[in-house]
């Protein structure tokens, strides 16, 4: 199979990693990089975190755009011609990463490490009786493949797991909720809420005061979706008012946050710099190649974005 793939991105190290993989494992594919893109007219595939503007004008032969990420909210789908499929990355390493991150965050909050960290700073040696995992209810917003993988792991850790999605799901050991009324019912019985939603116009700003107020008082939040899901001022106010106890955030609206952003110094918030999961070219390569082969055979690619839904 011959084809030309253009890697579009500013990170030299990652570009070099992909280049080495193509050279070793798919030499029949011509690999190009954005620092030396060659003739744009013969590019079949783009591989990118964020593709360039004017796709149609620049790349008339483009067959597909592969995101290097699981989320595609950074893409302006309206600017990409409909005939060019956009495909999300289903790297098994991303799944492993988000499952680890969610388990760590849930265990941190469940075992009240946030509270003990504060006690350490105030030199207070004060044990609190731990709650069994079976008594802690963890609700997951978003039951796509990553949300479902998190749910499975949390079930094995012994938590009472709940999940919400717009559409109906059935998952062993997980209480599944759907649509607006299902959301309210799940929130009412969720002690730790994990956001794994895609960022769309329907979900932007969803983690706001009115949602926090539907949780039991003193619940916790883990945001692994996108910063745009969270109304940041509402989180600070909900923590001040005791509506929420703590939060673990891997994503923020503006990354990195400004030096004077209040979250940096808020002991109730654990911040990580968008590291829950990162695509690993070594494992993502096979996923990408399998999709290119599917495209060449005229078969449907795995992870194709539904433009109407936006994910
Ligand atoms: C990371 O945030 C991703 O979408 O893969």
Boltz pocket constraint, residues with backbone or C-beta under 6 A from the ligand:
constraints:
  - pocket:
      binder: B
      contacts: [[A, 68], [A, 69], [A, 70], [A, 71], [A, 72], [A, 94], [A, 224], [A, 225], [A, 277], [A, 279]]
      max_distance: 6.0
